[in-house]
Amino acid sequence: MNAFIVFLLVSAAGFGLLCAGVWLLAGTGWALIAGAASMFSIAWFIRRGLSDE
């Protein structure tokens, strides 16, 4: 699997988790927002790896 495809999938998953977390904004919503933050940090590391090539 191409690294750019993985970057797009992780970014989309982070955006989806963030939207779902803001929509719920209860106990589960905060967990979804934390998951989105981790997905965005993973996407950031992948993007940094892609720019170093």
C-alpha positions in Angstrom: 0.0 0.0 0.0 1.3 3.4 -1.0 2.3 5.8 1.9 0.2 8.6 0.3 -2.9 6.3 0.4 -2.3 5.5 4.0 -1.9 9.2 4.8 -5.2 10.0 3.1 -7.0 7.1 4.9 -5.6 8.1 8.3 -6.5 11.8 7.7 -10.0 10.9 6.7 -10.4 8.6 9.8 -9.2 11.4 12.0 -11.6 13.9 10.4 -14.5 11.4 10.8 -13.7 10.8 14.5 -13.5 14.5 15.1 -16.9 15.2 13.5 -18.5 12.3 15.4 -16.9 13.5 18.7 -18.1 17.0 18.3 -21.5 15.8 17.3 -21.8 13.6 20.5 -19.8 15.8 22.9 -20.6 13.6 25.8 -18.4 11.0 27.5 -18.0 9.0 24.3 -17.5 12.2 22.3 -14.4 13.2 24.2 -12.9 9.7 23.5 -13.6 10.1 19.8 -11.9 13.6 19.9 -8.9 12.0 21.6 -8.9 9.3 18.9 -9.0 12.0 16.2 -6.0 13.8 17.8 -4.0 10.6 17.7 -5.0 9.9 14.0 -4.0 13.5 13.1 -0.6 13.0 14.8 -0.1 9.7 12.9 -1.0 11.5 9.7 1.5 14.2 10.5 4.3 11.7 11.0 3.4 10.0 7.7 3.4 13.4 5.9 6.8 14.2 7.4 8.1 10.9 6.1 6.7 11.6 2.6 8.3 15.1 2.5 11.8 13.7 3.4 11.9 11.4 0.3 
